[in-house]
Amino acid sequence: MCVWPSFRWTIHTCLLYSTGALCLPLPFVLSQEAARALGAAAFNDHVAQEVNRCKGIPTIIAVCQSRHALCARFGAFALGNIALNDTNKRVILHAGGPDILVKLQAHQDQKVRDQAAHVMKVLGDLATPEEIDSLRKGFDVHGLLRLVEVCGSGGVV
């Protein structure tokens, strides 16, 4: 559930602008700026999750395929920040993101290639569900009590 009602509207609007899906003749500048704004906002995990809930990941992948270098670059930037969330990584992997990122490695613009390489590294750091559960156990009440015991006994964490 979205905390701010206008927040979801903002994400939907950015997604619509980023693909030119609004029924207006939009210059590619709006697409690139919408992708850039989503990318900057998606560094926040709640925003990244909301983009996924809004089914926006395929839209961002489509922006990465733009013939305009800045659209492709900012699309990859958005995809990279959205991919910081492990659930989103799996969605990106299943939506064909790696194929598009490999194609971006041949882009004529070096910044697009660099951004695509960065996203591939982010996607490569995917925790398994077992690893996530193991880490989560360290942050439950028992894990925190163990931490307090170690700190209280003069131990180094």
Buried (B, 14 or more C-beta within 10 A) or exposed (E): EBEEEEBBEBBBBBBBBBBBEEEEEBEBEBBBBBBBBBBBBBBEEBBBBBBBEBEBBBBBBBBBEBEBBBBBBBBBBBBBBBBBBBEBBBBBEEBEBBEBBEEBEEBEBEBBBBBBBBBBEBBEEEEEEEEEEEEEEEEEEEEEEEBEEEEEEEEEE
